[in-house]
Amino acid sequence: MRYLAILCSILILSDKLFSQSGKPKPNIVNLKVGRKEDSSAIKDYFKRQRKLKNEADEIQLNQTLEFFNAYESVADTFTALTITSSKLARFPESFKKFKNIESLILMRCQSVNLYDLFDKMRDFNKLKKLEIIFSNKAGIPENIYLLSNLEELNISNNQLRKLPDSIIYLKNLKRINLMHNPYIAIGQAFDRLAQIQKLQYLDFSFSQLDSIPQTIGDFKELTYLDISDNRFNTIPGQFGNLNKIKEINLNGCKKLNLKSVLQAIGKCKSLETLHMQYSLIEDIPSEIGLLTNLKYLYLKNNLIKSLSSEIGNLKSLIVLDLGSDIMSGDKNQLTSLPSSIGNLQDLKSLSLSLNKLDKLPASLTQLKKLEGIDIGWNAFEKFPEALCEMTNLKAINLNVNFFNAIPERIGNLTNLEVLLMAGDFRQQPKRKIKSIPASIGQCKKLRVLNLRDHVIEELPAELWTLSSLEELNLMDNLLSKIPDEISQLKKLKSLNVKANDIVYFPISFSNLKEIEYVNLAYNPPLDFSPVFGILASCKSLLKVDISYNELDIERAKELKRSLNDAKVIKLELKSKSTKADVMKEEERK
């Protein structure tokens, strides 16, 4: 078997190309619109670009044709081809010999004559997958019916006006991707596709659909439907006829009449996964309770302020995402959760990041199967005590809240593997954690602990008994030493104590045979003379950061040489830079 990908990308205009060609670069700096000589310079600039592109296209074409000639004798051994050639109009006759391919991908093949291509492929009985993408095609020829064994067709990112009538004869077609075809006649397309009895997967996203035709109800075998990022505000009641639908994607549909949409979707009793992210949703109405068989519900990055108590009807739910991304302009704004959330007995993952929550309902403790909860970037002024009763939890994200103490009952979470409680360096010390309770030592399965940006001065001895710990982040605290007992953390891979006041770094650290990353940046009091020897003995190290310390650059190079392939970072402070400046830069990153 052979697989060949011919990806001859269009050459991009660059200084290097111009210097190789020996042609002078046009001077277009400070050009002012309207001046005749400047206009001429701009035209000359783009003329050169077009010429360069044409030359690249010719190279692509020649390479493609050379390939067909070179491999003609073994063409029947190929199972897949990927071709990019914007000037290839007709495939050579030798292409017919590649009749055993199962997959053909044409990318940016604007000039290819599809009618001629399909005619040459009439004997390609093993072809299962065909992609014609980013090729500016306005239509697909009627002789596509010749590809009778096709199971997957991707004609996304084109300029299609309609689908060929003969597409209904592709009886084995199971998947079709029509994403980014904004000019397509939606009614005609749905009418044709509805006649393909085996169709299971339909992607019509980013196609400026103003409505969904009633014929959607005729897709009897459909299991996946992506109509995200379109313009429609409702969907027809015929949705209820989709008896096998399991997943629907409505992300980015910002005009949804959510009540009517949920009423229609609620009739799909086989539905398991629903995506409605980035859709400007402000409230989740009672109709959400109609989705009684739903298992996965994604409502991230909306504007949600209220959640109906009917959410408690979704007793099969496994994942509920009501959070937001830090970089998203749209964020959910929940200030409370209904107590009915405790009815979600099968829930394993709950995301509520970047809302405005300051408390959790007591009923949350009824979620005996919950393994992960993300309530980072909220407004908790006290550690949510309810979490300490949820002993099946494996991961907790409480990053960037306002509480300043960790309860002793944290030790109840004996199954906990990930605990994230990073602070916010911009907050006042009274809103930061001052100490770690000794009961943390009972969390024997803990692998990741993040307590950066607090005011912790000492670490409990019990911390060093966490033999499963792999990642420890104590950046930007007030620690003065790393205890000798750190050598007990045999599985430790990453230690970050940047921006503390470390004066003591133990020799026993060299016993950590799996350590890969150490960050000792911005610890001015630390004497690095013995530290370099300790680090040099850690042969598993891949990266060491010793930036913002008063170290000679030659010493840093010496450390790098002793660590062979490890990356040693040694950044210097800018003049008048302060610790706060460094923290701001770290936060920006």
TORFI-906423 format. One record per atom (N, C-alpha, C): x, y, z; residue in one letter. Coordinates in pm, whole numbers, plus 50000, padded with zeros to 5 digits. Atoms other than C-alpha are relative to their C-alpha. Layout:
XYZA...
***
This chain:
500844988050000M500005000050000M500875012550000M499264987550003R501115034949932R499035011450026R500774987749982Y499875068550039Y500905011549959Y499204988750045L501065099749864L499185012750013L500674987049990A500135135049954A500815010049920A499324989950082I501005160149685I499445013450041I500464987249950L500705193049865L501005010749959L499104989650052C502365219849658C499355013550028C500674987849958S501295251249842S500395011749911S499744987950079I501005284149658I501085008150068I498884992549944L504185303649705L499545013750047L500354987149943I503915334349922I501115009949970I499034989650031L505575366749827L500895002550120L499094997949888S508685371250039S501265007049953S498734993550031D511915390550058D500974990149940D499065010050047K513805358350004K499784996949853K500305003250139L512045350649678L500465011249907L499584988950085F512685385149543F501515000649987F498544999350006S516345383649635S500564988949911S499535010950084Q516705350049463Q499775003149852Q500294997250140S515075362649147S500855011349946S499154989050044G517365392549139G499225012249955G500814988650042K514465416249079K499835009650116K500134990249893P514165448549275P498604999750060P501294999649933K511415450949533K499385013849980K500644987050018P508845478349466P499945007550132P500044991849881N508955506849712N498585005350020N501374995449978I505455511049853I499865006150139I500054994049867V506375526750185V499485014349990V500564986549992N504365557950274N499295004549873N500774996150117L502285556949958L498735007150042L501234992649972K499405581749956K499014997449887K501025003250100V496175572649783V499725012349914V500394989250091G495395593249475G501125005249913G498894995350082R498865601149345R500264990249889R499895008550118K499385587748996K501214990850008K498805008249996E502945575749052E499904989350107E500185009849894D501995558649375D499054988949954D500945009950052S499045541249208S500714990449906S499235008450092S501415528348942S500894990350076S499135008549921A503775514849207A499214988650065A500855010249938I500925496449380I499614989549897I500375009450107K499765481149051K501184991149963K498815007750034D503315470448977D500284989550108D499785009149888Y503575454649321Y499104987649987Y500935011250011F500455433249273F500194992349869F499695007050124K501455425148917K501114989950024K498925009249965R504635410049052R499484988250082R500585010749921Q502605390349306Q499274989949911Q500745008950089R500345376349035R500954991549916R499025007250081K503335366848825K500654988950083K499385009749913L504945349449118L499054988350026L501005010549977K501725330349190K499854991249876K500135007950123N501395319748827N501184990549982N498825008650010E504935306648834E499894988250096E500185010749902A504145286849149A498964990049952A501055008850051D500975273148990D500534990849890D499415008150106E502955261248691E500874988950060E499165010049933I505395243448922I499124989150058I500945009849946Q502465226849099Q499504990649891Q500565007950110L500995215348770L501034990049947L498965008850054N504275201348641N500334988750097N499705010349901Q504955182848965Q498904989450004Q501115009449998T501485167248960T500044990749879T499955008150121L501795155648601L501204990550001L498825008649990E505285142448665E499734988250093E500335010749908F503925122348956F499224988949928F500805010150069F501305105048740F500844991949902F499125007250094N503955096548482N500964990650074N498985007749928A506475084348739A499434987450065A500575011149924Y504085061248924Y498944992349923Y501025006850080E501915048948639E500124984950009E499795014650001S503465014248652S499554993250129S500425005949871V502535009249019V498745006950052V501174992249960A499355029949021A498994991750078A501035008349936D497195000649131D500354996350143D499635002749861T499094998549462T499625011450094T500364988449918F497915032749581F498594998550056F501335000449938T494995035149823T499465013950030T500464986449970A494835072949875A500865010249927A499294988950065L495775105149696L499475013250055L500364986249965T495795141549808T500715009149902T499424991950107I496325166749530I499605014650017I500224985550001T496695204549537T500645005649873T499464994550125S497055220349195S498945008849935S501044990850045S495125251449097S499905000849847S500054999150146K495985248348724K499704986749932K500295013150058L495275211548677L498554999849953L501354999950057A492285211348441A499494985949973A500405013750031R492215175248324R501064990150049R499095010649957F493735144748484F500444992049878F499515007850115P495925124848242P499334986449993P500625013150018E494705091748103E500584989650098E499365009549907S497185074048332S499324999750136S500694999649872F495015084348626F499044988250015F500945011249997K492595056348532K500604987650066K499345011649944K495185031548652K500045000150153K500034999049854F494815043949012F498634995350052F501375004149977K491525025049027K499784993350136K500155006449870N492215009349368N500005009850116N499994990349889I492285041749565I498654999950070I501194999549917E489805043949850E499665014350042E500204986149958S490265080949922S500695009449902S499444989750087L490785111049692L499645013650056L500194986549947I491265146349826I500565010049900I499604989250089L491375176249591L499845013150076L500034987649925M492295208749764M500515011549914M499664988250081R492345242649589R500264996049854R499915004150141C491855226149251C498915007349922C501044991650061Q489895254849098Q499754996749854Q500115001750146S490555245448736S499564986049958S500255013850040V489835208448745V498604998249941V501265003250067N487115196048510N499424987750068N500535011049920L485025174848743L499254989849915L500715009450087Y482905159748465Y500994990149939Y498965008650059D486035146548295D500614990950106D499415007849891L487445135048630L499104988450038L500925010749960F484335115548730F499894989249891F500065009750110D484235099448385D501204990650005D498805008349989K487805087148433K499954990850122K500075007749876M486815073448774M498834990150000M501195008650003R483835052648657R500294985650045R499645013549958D485765020648737D500694999850137D499374999349868F487015032149077F499034994150104F501035006549919N484865006849259N500344999750149N499615000249859K486855009049584K499965013850064K500014986349947L486495046749623L498865001750100L500984997949893K484765053949954K499905014750041K499954986349949K485825089650027K500485009549892K499624989850098L485945120449801L499865013750064L500034986249951E486855155749907E500395009449887E499694989350095I486715186049676I499785012950077I500144989149904I487425215349907I500835012149960I499314987450028F488475251849880F500315001349850F499745000250144S488085249349503S499075009149920S500864990050066N485505276849427N499064993849896N500895006550094K483205252249254K498575005050019K501394995449996A479755265749165A499034988449986A500875011550017G478405231449086G500774987049992G499465013550013I479005194149089I499294993449883I500655005650119P478385176348755P499114988050031P500995010649980E475545151448718E500614986149996E499455013650009N477855122348639N500704995550128N499475004749872I478845120149005I499384986650037I500655012849971Y476425090749009Y500894988149963Y499085010750039L479255070448849L500794994650119L499245004049880L480935069449192L499044993050096L501145006349933S478285045249312S500324994250137S499645005849871N480235031149608N500455010450102N499564989149913L480995065049762L499204999850130L500654999749869E480295066450137E500155013550068E499744987049936E481745100450231E500345010449894E499804989350098L481545132750029L500175013150074L499714987049939N483155165250143N500185010249889N499944989350101I482415194949915I499845013550070I500084987849920S482805221750180S500905010849941S499194988550039N484255256550126N500085001649849N500114997250143N483045261049770N498965011149980N501014989750034Q480515283649594Q498794993349935Q501075007950061L477855257649519L498685007649999L501344994250014R474495269949389R498924989650028R500945010949974K472765236349407K500754986849993K499435013450010L473415199049429L499504993449872L500465007150121P473245176549122P498814991050034P501165008549977D469935158349090D500404985350015D499575014050000S471825125949035S500644995750132S499385003849873I473255127149388I499144989750073I500905009549934I470215106849492I500354985549966I499615013650040Y471775076749314Y501244995050072Y498875004549918L474685075849556L499414992750121L500775007549902K472865048949752K500794996350124K499175004049887N475815041149980N500535011950080N499484988049935L476475077150084L499485000950144L500354999249858K476565080150464K500335013750061K499564987349943R478335113350525R500175010449889R499794989250095I478195146750343I500285012950077I499594987549938N479915179350439N499825011349899N500294988550087L478535211350282L500325013250069L499644988149925M480065236050525M500545011149909M499524988250074H480785271250395H499624999549851H500554998450135N478555270950087N498825009750010N501034990049966P476665303550140P498965002749891P500924996650110Y474935304949798Y499104988349960Y500725012050042I473405270249786I498495001650020I501465000049989A469665266049726A499634989650105A500165008949887I468805251450063I498844990349981I501155008850020G465385237749968G500314988549907G499645010350098Q466695219249663Q500994990250060Q498985008649941A469685205849858A499384990250100A500635008949903F467585192050144F499094989949932F500905009050071D465085177249900D500774988349939D499205010650060R467815157549719R500614990950106R499325007949898L469665146650029L499034991150077L500995007849927A466475134550196A499694986849930A500295012150075Q466235108149923Q501134989750007Q498885009449981I469555092150019I499754992750131I500535007249885Q468325065550255Q501024996850108Q498985003949902K471645057150424K500725011850065K499284988249950L472705092850506L499885001050152L499954999549854Q473805094850869Q500605013050054Q499234988349953Y475985126250888Y499805011449901Y500234988550085L475095160850755L500575012550066L499404987649952D477185192450800D499635011349904D500424988450081F475555224550672F500365012850075F499614988549919S477405248850903S500565011449914S499424988150063F478495284250809F499495001949857F500544998850137S476165285550508S498875010149988S500974989050003Q473955315550592Q498564995049980Q501355005450011L470825294250625L499035008750080L501024992049933D467795315950705D498874991450056D501045009049953S465535286050762S500444985649977S499765014450017I465565248250791I498744994149937I501175005550068P463235231050540P499324988950080P500765010549932Q460485207950666Q500464986049960Q499515013050046T462065179950465T501094994350091T499025005349906I464605176850748I499444987550069I500615011549934G462115152150895G500084987149920G499925011950086D462705128350603D501344992850010D498675006149986F466305120550705F499944989250108F500355010249902K465315088350877K501204993750069K498835006749943E468845074550934E501015009850060E499054989949955L470485107351038L500314998550149L499575000849860T472535104751358T500755012650044T499254987849967Y474595137151338Y499595011349906Y500394988350079L473475171651223L500725012350051L499304987649966D475655202951220D499425011349915D500554988150068I473745234751130I500435012550078I499484989149918S475905257551344S500355012249916S499594987350060D476735293951268D499175003349876D500934995950105N473665301151057N499055010550054N500834988349966R470875327251065R498594996650043R501395003649969F467645307851128F499725002550148F500384997649860N465705315051448N499134988950059N500785011149951T463595283851470T500204988049910T499895012150081I463405248351341I498634993349994I501345005650018P460385229351208P499704988450093P500435010949913G458375204851413G500384986449948G499615012850061Q459415177651168Q501304994450058Q498805004949933F462615175351371F499674987550082F500405011249917G460675151251586G500004986749928G499975012350078N460785125951302N501404994049990N498625005050005L464555122051338L500194989850112L500065010149895N464225089851531N501354994350041N498685005549969K467935081051520K501045010850030K499054989049978I469505115451574I500614999150140I499295000949872K472135114651850K500715013150036K499244987849971E473985147851814E499595011349906E500384988150077I472925182751701I500915011450043I499124988649974N475285212651672N499315012849956N500614986950027L473665247251698L500895011450047L499064989549958N476785266451802N499925012149907N499904987950080G476915302551687G498725004049929G501294995850056C473215304451591C499425010550094C500224989149905K472635338451748K498605006149995K501354994650009K469005344051652K498954990050047K500905010949963L467465313251810L498865004550090L501144999449909N463975314051957N500094987350082N499585012049929L465125290252224L498824991350044L501165008049957K461675279852350K499514991049888K500535008150111S460445268552008S501034989849953S498955009350041V463815252651924V500024987950093V499985011049904L463775232052245L498744991549990L501245007650019Q460145222252184Q500154990249885Q499815008750117A461095208251843A501024989050028A498945009749971I464305191551961I499554990150107I500475008549892G462525177852265G499264987649953G500695011750057K460635153852036K500994989249954K498965009650045C463935137151939C500474991850120C499735007849879K463995110452206K501334992549996K498705006750010S467225095252074S501175009650021S498934990049991L469175128052114L500814998550128L499115001649886E472205124552342E500915012250021E499044988849991T474405155152263T499445012449931T500494987350055L473385191552209L501025010950025L499064988949991H475765220352135H499255013149972H500574986650022M474485256152180M500935010450063M498994990749948Q477645275952250Q500085012349910Q499804987650077Y478425311652137Y498715004449929Y501274997450067S474725317452066S499215011650063S500624988249936L473945348652278L498754996450080L501145004349918I471505328852493I500085006750137I500024993049872E470455348552803E499324992050111E500725007949900D468065324652976D499724986149946D500365013750037I467495287152973I498574997550049I501425001049960P463685282552970P499634986050049P500475012749945S461615254653120S499984988849897S500035010250106E461485236952783E501264991449997E498795008149994I465015224652855I499684986450062I500375012349933G463295198253067G499424989449909G500535009650096L461935181552753L501084990349952L498905008150054L465385167452668L500404989250100L499825009349888T465035138852913T501064989349977T499005010450028N467455115152737N501385005849969N498734993450034L470225140652685L501114995750096L498845003949920K473695130252806K501075010850006K498954989950008Y475915159152697Y499385013249955Y500584986950030L474835195852704L501085010750013L498944989950005Y477245223452600Y499395013749975Y500594986550006L476135259452670L501055010650031L498884991149968K479535276052703K499965013049919K499814987150070N480225312552611N498695005649944N501234992950031N476685326152609N499895012150093N500234988849908L475135353752822L498994995750106L501035006049917I473125330853048I500005006050141I500174994249866K471775347753362K499124991250089K500875008649920S469185322053470S499884986249937S500115014050042L468775284453452L498744994250062L501285005149951S465305269253477S500204987850090S499945011649911S464715244253755S499704987049927S500305012050079E463515220453482E501264992849952E498745006750035I467185212953417I500124986950079I499945012049917G466685187353692G499324987949938G500655011250070N464605166253451N500994991949916N499035006550088L467755157253253L500834989850081L499385009349906K468535127553474K501024990749936K498995008250068S470665110353209S501275008049969S498894991250036L473035140053180L501314995550065L498655003749954I476735131253210I500925012250005I499174987950008V478365164353106V499105012249985V500714987250009L476955199353166L501035011150002L499024989150013D479035228753045D499275013349992D500604986649993L477785263153152L501105010450024L498874991249974G481225278853168G500275009749887G499584990650103S483085304252958S501524999249986S498564999350024D486535308352805D500515013950037D499434987349954I488805335652942I500135010149887I499794990850112M489395350352595M498725003149924M501254997750072S485745349652487S499375013250042S500714987649969G483855382452462G498674997450066G501295003749942D480625364752556D500224990350115D499835008449882K480475350152905K498674998350072K501195002449920N477725334053107N500075007850131N500064990949885Q476565353853411Q499124994550112Q500805006149894L474935329353650L500465004650138L499704996449862T474725341154010T499554989050097T500455011049915S473025309754143S499604988249912S500445012150068L472055274154051L498734995050067L501215005549938P468635258254102P500334987550081P499745011849915S468505231854376S499734987049926S500325012150078S467095207554117S501204994149930S498795005450063I470615203453982I500464987450073I499665012049924G470965177554254G499324987449948G500695011650057N468635155054052N500824993149891N499215005350112L471325149153787L500944989050051L499285010649931Q472385116353942Q501134993749920Q498965006050084D474515105153644D501105010049961D499054989650041L476445137953611L501414996850047L498595002449968K480235133153596K500855012549988K499194988050023S481465167053475S499105012349999S500774987649991L480155201853563L500965011949988L499154988250022S481745233753425S499175012650019S500684987349971L480695267853564L501015011450005L498944990049995S483875287753504S499555013549946S500244986350047L483755325553461L498535003950001L501324994849972N480265330753597N500115009950116N499994990649887K479325351853902K499494993350126K500485007849886L478635324454155L500795003350127L499314998449872D479405330054523D499594989150098D500385011449917K477745298654660K499484988849912K500535011650069L476695263754559L498824994450079L501145005649927P473365247254643P500404987550078P499695011649916A473455221254920A499684987049927A500405012150074S471775196654680S501114994649911S498895004550084L475045194854485L500654987450057L499385011649935T476225169154737T499314986949962T500725012050043Q473645144954593Q500604994049873Q499405004750126L475755141554277L501144990450032L499045009949953K477495109854386K500974995449891K499135004350110K478975103054040K500885011349946K499224988650052L480465137653988L501494998050025L498555002149991E484195134753915E500785013049979E499284987650028G485105169553791G499095012050007G500774987649993I483875204653872I500945011849978I499224987950031D485175237553731D499195012250041D500654987749955I484125268353927I501055011050016I498984989650001G487205289053855G499465013249949G500374986650046W486925326453800W498555003450033W501314996049952N483795331454006N500185009850116N499954989849894A483115351754324A499894993750139A500075006749870F483495326754609F500945006850101F499204994049894E484665344354927E500334989950109E499695011149911K484665311455117K500134987449916K499875012950069F485805277155006F498654993050006F501325006649999P482595258954900P500054986850078P499915011649911E482225234455190E499314987749942E500735011350058A479805212954988A500954990649927A499055008250076L482765200854783L500664989450089L499315009149910C484305184455089C499194987550031C500845011749979E481365160355106E499904991449874E500125006950129M481715149554742M501264991749978M498775007849990T484235122154797T500414992849871T499635006350128N484165108954439N500715009849906N499364989950085L485605141154301L501464996449972L498625002350041K488805136454103K500715013049960K499394987550045A489335172053976A499145011850043A500664987749959I488455206254120I500795011849947I499374987450043N489175239853957N499335011450075N500464988449923L488805268954199L500905012149975L499084989150031N491295291954030N499305013650006N500404985950002V490915329554083V498615002050060V501154996049920N488275332754352N500535008750114N499624990249899F488385353654671F500184994250140F499875005749866F488595328854961F501474999650043F498624999349948N491665329655187N500374988350090N499695011449915A491495296255364A499484987149936A500405013450046I491335259255277I499564992350123I500485007049880P489215238855519P500754986950025P499385012749964E490635209055706E499304988449932E500785010850060R487855188255550R500424996949857R499485003150133I489725189555220I500574985849998I499445013449988G491255157355347G498994988949974G501035010050031N487925139755288N500074995449855N500015002650145L488595140754913L501154990649964L498915009750016T490695109354903T500174995049857T499865003950141N490045103854531N500495011549913N499624988150075L491185138554431L501364998249931L498765001050078E493825139154156E500505013749954E499624986650047V493795175654040V499305010550086V500544989249917L493355205954268L500645013249956L499524987150051L493645240554113L499395011250082L500474988849916M493415270354349M500925012049984M499154988450025A495565296954186A499285012750040A500574987249964G495025331854317G500145010249888G499884988850095D494995365454144D500985009950059D498954991549942F498155385954196F499535014350020F500514986449986R496075417654166R499185001950128R500834999149881Q494015409454476Q500825003550125Q499354996749874Q494805421854825Q500324987150076Q499605012049925P496555397355062P498874993750080P501095005549919K493385393655272K499094990849918K500785008750087R491805376154974R500864988849941R499105010450048K494655351354935K500224989550109K499795011149908I495425317755094I501335001850073I498814997849919K497895319755381K500714987050039K499405012649957S498435283155466S499274988249939S500575012450050I497805247555355I499764991050120I500275008649883P496075224655608P500754986949992P499275012749994A497885193455724A499204988649939A500855010650054S494905172755607S500194997849851S499735001950143I496075177755248I500754986849978I499245012450008G498285147755321G499134987649983G500925011350015Q495185125455312Q499584998049854Q500375000850143C494695132554940C501114992649925C498875007850046K497075104554845K500064998349848K500025001750145K496005103354480K500305013049924K499794987050063L496765140054414L501224999949908L498924999450100R498825144454096R500395014349966R499764986150039V498475181954027V499485009250110V500394990249900L498415209854286L500515013749957L499654986450042N498345246554186N499515009850106N500294989849898L498525273154460L500815012649972L499224988150036R500245301154272R499255012850040R500564986649974D499695337954352D499235000650132D500584998449867H498975335154726H501075005750094H499034994549904V500805345055046V500434989150098V499595011549918I501915310955174I501485001350037I498634998649953E505065312955387E500654986550032E499465013049964E505455276755500E499124989049943E500705011550055L504485242755365L499924989150106L500125010449896P503115215255591P500814987649964P499205012150022A505205183855634A499204989449926A500865010050063E502205163555516E499975001249848E499994998050145L502535178555170L500984990549932L498945008050060W505665158155110W499714985050006W500415014149998T503815125555174T499114996549881T500865002450118L501795129554851L500834993449891L499075007450085S503705102654669S499584999449853S500465000250140S501575105554351S500175013549931S499934986450054L502255142754302L501005000949884L499174998550120E503605150853956E500265014749967E499854985950034E503085188353926E499655008650120E500194991349885L503475214254203L500335014349960L499824986050039N502965251254130N499775008950121N500064991049885L503755275154416L500575013749963L499484987250050M504745305054205M499375011950071M500464987349943D504445339954355D499354998150137D500385000749860N504175331254723N501105006650083N499004993949911L506355340255022L500904989450062L499195011049950L508325308055059L501485003850008L498574997049985S511885310255188S500874987749978S499205011950021K512945274255144K499174988649941K500585012650045I512255241254973I500554989350094I499515009649899P512435214555246P500694987749938P499305012150044D514665183955219D499014988849965D500995010650019E511525162355230E499404999649860E500515000150137I510705171954872I500484987649925I499455012050066S512825141754776S499064988050011S500975010949985Q509885119854888Q499014999649885Q500954999350112L507895131154585L500644993549877L499255007450100K509375104154365K499475001649858K500604998850133K506965110454075K499955014549951K500084985950037L507405148354065L500695002749867L499484996550132K507875160953709K500195015149985K499974985650020S507305198453745S499915007350134S500004991549881L508155223554020L500165014549958L499954985750032N507395260653986N499955007950130N499944991249883V508545283354269V500515013849959V499624986850048K509095314354060K499435010850091K500454988149927A508825347754238A499644996950145A500085001649856N509295336354597N501235006850061N498804994649936D512075344754841D500894988450045D499265012349967I513885311154831I501465003250034I498584998949962V517195310455016V500634986250015V499475013649979Y517495272655058Y499364990449899Y500445010150097F517325246254787F500754987250033F499355011749939P518025210854916P500804991349903P499195009550077I520685186854793I499174987749965I500835012050022S518085159154822S499155001149874S500784998250123F516335173954518F500554991449888F499355007950105S518815154654305S499514985549999S500545013649995N517035122654412N498724998449918N501245000350079L514015131754197L500364995749857L499545005750126K514655109253898K499075002849883K500944997650108E511575119753699E499765014949975E500214985650013I511825157653733I500395004849860I499784995350137E511545174853394E500045015349989E500104985350010Y510795211653466Y500175006150138Y499794992549876V512055235253736V500045014849967V500014985550019N511275272253757N500435006750130N499434992849885L513475291953999L500175014849969L499864986050041A513085325453825A499565009450112A500314989249906Y512965357154034Y500014995350145Y499715003049860N514395343954359N501355006250033N498714993049982P517115370254416P500834995550120P499165003849884P518155358054764P500744986849982P499465013550012L519055323254639L501445000049947L498625002050044D522745314054612D500004988249902D500115010350103F522885294754286F501254991449988F498775007950012S526415281454334S499754985250029S500285014349977P525275248954501P498814994949917P501205004050073V521975248954311V500364994349863V499625004850133F523685244653974F500494985650005F499525013749987G525405213254094G498874990250023G501175008549972I522125199354225I499214997649872I500785001350124L520295206353900L500764991849896L499195007350098A523155192553692A499934985050020A500095014449973S522695158953862S498634994349965S501365004450038C519015157553753C499974997649850C499845003150141K519535140253420K498684999449922K501295000450068S515805138753345S499475013949964S500464986250023L515515176753332L499955003449851L500164995550138L514195190953005L499985015349990L500114985450005K513685227553100K500225005950138K499714993049875V515045250653370V499915015149974V500124985550013D514105287153417D500675006650119D499284992949893I516565308353615I500045015049971I500064985950040S515525342153475S499865009350120S500214989249903Y515495374753668Y500724997450133Y499145001749884N518245364453908N501365006149966N498704993650021E521645380553955E501044989249971E499115010850041L523565354353762L500785004249876L499204997650118D526405357153519D499524990949887D500515007850112I525305345653174I500874987849972I499095011350021E528375323153156E499654988350093E500425010649908R527105304153462R498804992749943R501175006250061A523825298153281A500424990749886A499505008450108K525715284752981K500674987450054K499355011549936E527705262353213E498964989750042E501085009049959L524455248153351L499424992949879L500565006050122K523145242353001K500904988849949K499065010350047R526285223052905R499934987550087R500045011549909S525995201053211S498704992249989S501305006650014L522345193153132L499764994749858L500085005350136N523045182852773N498905006849919N501044994950090D519785187752580D498955008650069D501014992249929A517815206252848A500035014749957A500114985950034K516545241152771K500165008350126K499764991349885V517905267353011V499595014249962V500524986550029I516015300453018I500645009850096I499354989749917K517895330853141K499665013749942K500414986650044L515955362953075L500525010350099L499484989449915E517215395853210E498915010350028E500944989349966L515265422753390L500295012549918L499844987050064K514645454653201K500305010350108K499664989849901S515845486153369S498745004550072S501084995449913K513605496453660K498814990450004K501085009849990S511505464853625S499864995550144S500285004449864T509875453053945T499384986149996T500665013149992K508445420254067K498585000949946K501374998350051A504975434053991A499975000149848A499914999850147D506065440553632D500114985849946D499825013850044V507195404553598V498714992250013V501265007049978M503915391953744M498965003949896M500944995550103K501905413253501K500304993449867K499615006350127E503865399353210E499644985250001E500345014149988E503375363953337E498484998149984E501465000950009E499615370053373E499555002349856E500354997350139R499455384253020R500224987649915R499715012150076K501065352652882K498984989250029K
***
